[in-house]
Amino acid sequence: MKIKRMVNLVLILALALTATMLPAVMVFGESPAFGTKEPTVIEGARTDAEAPTAPTGLRAGEITDTAVVLNWNASKDNEGVMQYEIRYGTTTLLTENTNATIPDLLPNTSYTFQVKARDVAGNLSAAASLHLETKRSQNDHSMSDWRELQSLASSRLTGVYAQLPGNFKGYADGPLLGNGDVGTVSGGTADSQTIYIDKNDFWMKSSKLTVGGVTVTNHSHGTSSAPSYRYEQDLLSAEVRADVTLKNVQLQMKTWVDANSNLVITELRTQAEAPVPLTVDVWVPEAADKPFKSGTDAVRGLLWAARESSTNQTPKEWMSRAVLATRLLGATLTDFRSSGGRAQADFMLQPNTTVTLVTQVSGGGGENPDVPEAGSYLKLAQARVMGATPATIAAQHEAHLAWWKNFWLKSYVITNDEWFDKYYFGALYALAASNRTGKAAPGIFGSWITNDSPGWGSRYFLNYNFENPYWGVFSSNRPELADAYFDLVLGYMPYGINRTHEAGYRGFSTTRSLARPYGQATVGWDPARVPVSPVAPVKVRSKLNDQLMLGAYLATNFINHYTYTKDTEFLRNKAYPFLLSLADFWEDYLVMENGKYVIKDSAPREANEHDDNSILDIAMVKFLMKGLLTASRDLDVDASRRAKWQDIMDKLADYPTFVYPVTGKEVFKESESYIDGKTGKRIVNPGRPFIGGTNVKGPWHAVMTGLFWPSDEINLSTTSRLKQIALNTIEAYGSWEQTNSFAMQFPAAVRIGYDIDEVLTHFKKIISSSKSSSLLMRNNLTVYQKGGGIETSGSVETINALMLQSYFDESRGKDVIHLFPMLPKDKYPEAHFRQLRARGAFVVSSGLHGGAIADVRLTSEKGGPVHIVNPFGAAHAQVVKIDGTSEVPVRVDQAQGLITFQTEAGATYKLRAN
């Protein structure tokens, strides 16, 4: 405890001293490369005596027995807020965010948290305070869970590269790090190592851009003919360890991107017999239409480089600015120089001595002129690296490790199959490293763009790529990973409403892709600045996107978030307003013909062939209406609109089907009819995607599985003919390796009960075989998909659904929880899972022993009845509520093959065979 107090004291003192270390004036921006504006003068920190305003709205999000999530509203400052200081007891945590996860708390303990804002000069704001109490511990296996994860770290949570990574064009194939705002990829050459740096909000107006990087080069005169490389990507600790030989000199490097700030830390060490001469480069790409500059400060030992996304200064045009500032601890930099977008200095790495490169990534994106000048970001970045000392870095690293420990203990699955487990942890890691509350959502390739020409601009594609990564986060008990997704959608909502109004329709619709971030993560965001356009008097269908279901597709994550969490504040403030805007559109667009609501002139895929009754449109609209009815009842609002929504659900067009000649079985087809491209006439769909039309062999088969998941229209309990048609349809695909199938077809197949041996055989083949042409799990434990990126993380639902499924059982008329519904227990007899989330805000843990369910534990977050498919077969079940060290029997009803009992909010229960 004394050591921690000392670390925190040093941390605070170092920051306070930062002000005296800054020069009085530094000129930045006079270069023509940064436009034609007058030079920007940055006043020194010591001239600023104005403290930031106090944070407001300090509130608790999730509270568990050992952690709490704090949220607050941003402070304001005349020179810019550098970071926030969170104090509780003798502990201090620093973050640049307006939220923080506080881990390693004691159960059933009262805490008082104080949050203050600090500016570049070291001025502290008044404190915002919050008193709360952690929950009583009901998780008697949390310590053993962590020990299990630690024991699996080397075999399941570590990716290894034994050669130089280098395929960074799309979803980067290299060691990945990130904190949901800044991402890095490690790579290099025969004589250098580079940390490529990206930032989620660094875009130009139509495409994602990279920020730059930090390169360390060995300039000794040894040969470079036989370099060697070994990189270990440690998911548990979120760090990359490299052991490389450059010009016959061995270097060890450890890099981590701080979970609580935008610091990129790289430690270097050598066991060479003599000092090694190294050069450090801090650089940004140099492009004529994207201003750039670099500089050095030899007195303070600083290197920096900065860039902007465009020379265009048109008002309301999208603009991004980013700055890298680097300082070396443990050795002295010499021979400072800079040119263009590159700043350099040299140093000697002494044998068996550790030095640390500290790099701060600062910047932001928004509509011009809201984004501060690059000089302002430079000032903040320099202050942050100047405040870094070995003690402060040690404290930040301690907090970083605690953040990731808390993340991994939220839930996990162990199948005891090496490939399945590696995929599972790698997929969740990629999502956690690229998504964070309050930050810009990642584009299609995540937080790891290393050039200015990523495929498809790394844009947000709304016809599956953007939605899909989050389909498994709710059952994985990590709903917060979708926060950035929700903020972007809600940020774009006023723009989508306006484009819909201009087409003559009410409500919200959207384009196929978005080419830059929207919402609160963008600088200066204010929805009031987007005035509502009037609805045009004439409807013009051609002004809408060809795929009308995209808005309802976006809604799936909103609906599932509420379904799994029962968070009424989220429903009231975020989900329901968006769902209402979609209801307005579909009520206006649907046409009644022969007693059925029909969806005219849409498209199930990117073909724009004017399909009528596209199967994906029908599925998404029906799911939307179900969500609206539930939300309206639970919020007790808009009762007068429910009859219309129910009527749409009841009378929506039937799903189109046909008999596939190859199998002789009835299967779903894409749509009822479409306009033939050759004749220009509307024809009955002969059976696409299986028969006729374009892209028959292409990646579009999987679009129809949206009917099964995430819409849950068909699930394990379905008894209607739709279930058999769904199974027939998946059988007819026969194309598990198609590029879109991994994140769509696999979870859908598991959730409807398709032949599990076939599903898992293909799943393992894809992730374990180098022969797959379009899908492959790489050494960083992420799955590459030709034509996509981080959406492959969406298939964590495949693994979760083997272990636990929850769904609405129409025959029983209620939500049910089903344990190990699809896992072949004879092949995975010791599989187990911890704290997966089920519909109704229930968190469940269970495991197998010898193929039999050995234990079941359930925590009810909101209370109410729970219905569990009896995991013990015909045996009678005993349920007890855990009350400290005591167990209190609970009354159980066993009917319809279910275990039903009433739960209390916050209580934990154990189930066992009696």
Rosetta blueprint (number, residue, H / E / L):
1 M L
2 K H
3 I H
4 K H
5 R H
6 M H
7 V H
8 N H
9 L H
10 V H
11 L H
12 I H
13 L H
14 A H
15 L H
16 A H
17 L H
18 T H
19 A H
20 T H
21 M H
22 L L
23 P L
24 A L
25 V E
26 M E
27 V E
28 F E
29 G L
30 E L
31 S L
32 P H
33 A H
34 F H
35 G L
36 T L
37 K L
38 E L
39 P L
40 T E
41 V E
42 I E
43 E E
44 G L
45 A H
46 R H
47 T H
48 D L
49 A L
50 E L
51 A L
52 P L
53 T L
54 A L
55 P L
56 T E
57 G E
58 L E
59 R E
60 A E
61 G E
62 E E
63 I E
64 T L
65 D L
66 T L
67 A L
68 V E
69 V E
70 L E
71 N E
72 W E
73 N E
74 A L
75 S L
76 K L
77 D L
78 N L
79 E L
80 G L
81 V E
82 M E
83 Q E
84 Y E
85 E E
86 I E
87 R E
88 Y E
89 G L
90 T L
91 T E
92 T E
93 L E
94 L E
95 T E
96 E L
97 N L
98 T L
99 N E
100 A E
101 T E
102 I E
103 P L
104 D L
105 L L
106 L L
107 P L
108 N L
109 T L
110 S E
111 Y E
112 T E
113 F E
114 Q E
115 V E
116 K E
117 A E
118 R E
119 D E
120 V L
121 A L
122 G L
123 N L
124 L E
125 S L
126 A L
127 A L
128 A E
129 S E
130 L E
131 H E
132 L E
133 E E
134 T L
135 K L
136 R L
137 S L
138 Q L
139 N L
140 D L
141 H L
142 S H
143 M H
144 S H
145 D H
146 W H
147 R H
148 E H
149 L H
150 Q H
151 S H
152 L H
153 A H
154 S H
155 S H
156 R H
157 L L
158 T E
159 G E
160 V E
161 Y E
162 A L
163 Q L
164 L L
165 P L
166 G L
167 N E
168 F L
169 K L
170 G L
171 Y L
172 A L
173 D E
174 G L
175 P L
176 L E
177 L E
178 G E
179 N L
180 G L
181 D L
182 V E
183 G E
184 T E
185 V E
186 S E
187 G E
188 G E
189 T L
190 A L
191 D L
192 S E
193 Q E
194 T E
195 I E
196 Y E
197 I E
198 D E
199 K E
200 N L
201 D L
202 F L
203 W E
204 M L
205 K L
206 S L
207 S L
208 K E
209 L L
210 T L
211 V L
212 G E
213 G E
214 V E
215 T E
216 V E
217 T E
218 N E
219 H L
220 S L
221 H L
222 G L
223 T L
224 S L
225 S L
226 A L
227 P L
228 S E
229 Y L
230 R L
231 Y E
232 E E
233 Q E
234 D E
235 L L
236 L L
237 S L
238 A L
239 E E
240 V E
241 R E
242 A E
243 D E
244 V E
245 T E
246 L E
247 K L
248 N L
249 V E
250 Q E
251 L E
252 Q E
253 M E
254 K E
255 T E
256 W E
257 V E
258 D L
259 A L
260 N L
261 S L
262 N L
263 L E
264 V E
265 I E
266 T E
267 E E
268 L E
269 R E
270 T E
271 Q L
272 A L
273 E L
274 A L
275 P L
276 V E
277 P E
278 L E
279 T E
280 V E
281 D E
282 V E
283 W E
284 V L
285 P L
286 E L
287 A E
288 A L
289 D L
290 K E
291 P L
292 F E
293 K E
294 S E
295 G E
296 T E
297 D E
298 A L
299 V L
300 R L
301 G L
302 L E
303 L E
304 W E
305 A E
306 A E
307 R E
308 E E
309 S L
310 S L
311 T L
312 N L
313 Q L
314 T L
315 P L
316 K L
317 E L
318 W E
319 M E
320 S E
321 R E
322 A E
323 V E
324 L E
325 A E
326 T E
327 R E
328 L E
329 L E
330 G L
331 A L
332 T L
333 L L
334 T E
335 D E
336 F E
337 R E
338 S E
339 S E
340 G L
341 G L
342 R E
343 A E
344 Q E
345 A E
346 D E
347 F E
348 M E
349 L E
350 Q L
351 P L
352 N L
353 T L
354 T L
355 V E
356 T E
357 L E
358 V E
359 T E
360 Q E
361 V E
362 S E
363 G E
364 G E
365 G E
366 G E
367 E E
368 N L
369 P L
370 D L
371 V L
372 P L
373 E L
374 A H
375 G H
376 S H
377 Y H
378 L H
379 K H
380 L H
381 A H
382 Q H
383 A H
384 R H
385 V H
386 M H
387 G L
388 A L
389 T L
390 P H
391 A H
392 T H
393 I H
394 A H
395 A H
396 Q H
397 H H
398 E H
399 A H
400 H H
401 L H
402 A H
403 W H
404 W H
405 K H
406 N H
407 F H
408 W H
409 L L
410 K L
411 S L
412 Y E
413 V E
414 I E
415 T L
416 N L
417 D L
418 E H
419 W H
420 F H
421 D H
422 K H
423 Y H
424 Y H
425 F H
426 G H
427 A H
428 L H
429 Y H
430 A H
431 L H
432 A H
433 A H
434 S H
435 N L
436 R L
437 T L
438 G L
439 K L
440 A L
441 A L
442 P L
443 G E
444 I L
445 F L
446 G E
447 S L
448 W L
449 I L
450 T L
451 N L
452 D L
453 S L
454 P L
455 G H
456 W H
457 G H
458 S H
459 R L
460 Y E
461 F E
462 L L
463 N L
464 Y L
465 N L
466 F L
467 E L
468 N H
469 P H
470 Y H
471 W L
472 G L
473 V L
474 F L
475 S L
476 S L
477 N L
478 R L
479 P H
480 E H
481 L H
482 A H
483 D H
484 A H
485 Y H
486 F H
487 D H
488 L H
489 V H
490 L H
491 G H
492 Y H
493 M H
494 P H
495 Y H
496 G H
497 I H
498 N H
499 R H
500 T H
501 H H
502 E H
503 A L
504 G L
505 Y L
506 R L
507 G L
508 F L
509 S L
510 T L
511 T L
512 R L
513 S E
514 L E
515 A L
516 R L
517 P L
518 Y L
519 G L
520 Q L
521 A L
522 T L
523 V E
524 G L
525 W L
526 D L
527 P H
528 A H
529 R H
530 V L
531 P L
532 V L
533 S L
534 P L
535 V L
536 A L
537 P L
538 V L
539 K L
540 V L
541 R H
542 S H
543 K H
544 L L
545 N L
546 D L
547 Q L
548 L L
549 M L
550 L H
551 G H
552 A H
553 Y H
554 L H
555 A H
556 T H
557 N H
558 F H
559 I H
560 N H
561 H H
562 Y H
563 T H
564 Y H
565 T H
566 K L
567 D L
568 T H
569 E H
570 F H
571 L H
572 R H
573 N H
574 K H
575 A H
576 Y H
577 P H
578 F H
579 L H
580 L H
581 S H
582 L H
583 A H
584 D H
585 F H
586 W H
587 E H
588 D H
589 Y H
590 L L
591 V E
592 M E
593 E E
594 N L
595 G L
596 K E
597 Y E
598 V E
599 I L
600 K L
601 D L
602 S E
603 A L
604 P L
605 R L
606 E L
607 A L
608 N L
609 E L
610 H L
611 D E
612 D E
613 N L
614 S L
615 I H
616 L H
617 D H
618 I H
619 A H
620 M H
621 V H
622 K H
623 F H
624 L H
625 M H
626 K H
627 G H
628 L H
629 L H
630 T H
631 A H
632 S H
633 R H
634 D H
635 L H
636 D L
637 V L
638 D L
639 A H
640 S H
641 R H
642 R H
643 A H
644 K H
645 W H
646 Q H
647 D H
648 I H
649 M H
650 D H
651 K H
652 L E
653 A L
654 D L
655 Y L
656 P L
657 T E
658 F E
659 V E
660 Y E
661 P L
662 V L
663 T L
664 G L
665 K E
666 E E
667 V E
668 F E
669 K L
670 E L
671 S L
672 E L
673 S E
674 Y E
675 I E
676 D L
677 G L
678 K L
679 T L
680 G L
681 K L
682 R E
683 I E
684 V E
685 N L
686 P L
687 G L
688 R L
689 P L
690 F L
691 I L
692 G L
693 G L
694 T L
695 N L
696 V L
697 K L
698 G L
699 P L
700 W L
701 H H
702 A H
703 V H
704 M H
705 T H
706 G H
707 L H
708 F L
709 W L
710 P L
711 S L
712 D L
713 E L
714 I L
715 N L
716 L L
717 S L
718 T L
719 T L
720 S L
721 R H
722 L H
723 K H
724 Q H
725 I H
726 A H
727 L H
728 N H
729 T H
730 I H
731 E H
732 A H
733 Y H
734 G L
735 S L
736 W L
737 E L
738 Q L
739 T L
740 N L
741 S H
742 F H
743 A H
744 M H
745 Q H
746 F H
747 P H
748 A H
749 A H
750 V H
751 R H
752 I H
753 G L
754 Y L
755 D L
756 I H
757 D H
758 E H
759 V H
760 L H
761 T H
762 H H
763 F H
764 K H
765 K H
766 I H
767 I H
768 S H
769 S L
770 S L
771 K L
772 S L
773 S L
774 S L
775 L E
776 L E
777 M E
778 R L
779 N L
780 N L
781 L L
782 T L
783 V E
784 Y E
785 Q E
786 K L
787 G L
788 G L
789 G L
790 I H
791 E H
792 T H
793 S H
794 G H
795 S H
796 V H
797 E H
798 T H
799 I H
800 N H
801 A H
802 L H
803 M H
804 L E
805 Q E
806 S E
807 Y E
808 F E
809 D E
810 E L
811 S L
812 R L
813 G L
814 K E
815 D E
816 V E
817 I E
818 H E
819 L E
820 F L
821 P L
822 M L
823 L L
824 P L
825 K L
826 D L
827 K L
828 Y L
829 P L
830 E L
831 A L
832 H E
833 F E
834 R E
835 Q E
836 L E
837 R E
838 A E
839 R L
840 G L
841 A L
842 F E
843 V E
844 V E
845 S E
846 S E
847 G E
848 L E
849 H E
850 G L
851 G L
852 A E
853 I E
854 A E
855 D E
856 V E
857 R E
858 L E
859 T E
860 S E
861 E L
862 K L
863 G L
864 G E
865 P E
866 V E
867 H E
868 I E
869 V E
870 N L
871 P L
872 F L
873 G L
874 A L
875 A L
876 H L
877 A E
878 Q E
879 V E
880 V E
881 K E
882 I E
883 D E
884 G L
885 T L
886 S E
887 E E
888 V E
889 P E
890 V L
891 R L
892 V L
893 D E
894 Q E
895 A E
896 Q L
897 G L
898 L E
899 I E
900 T E
901 F E
902 Q E
903 T E
904 E L
905 A L
906 G L
907 A L
908 T E
909 Y E
910 K E
911 L E
912 R E
913 A E
914 N L
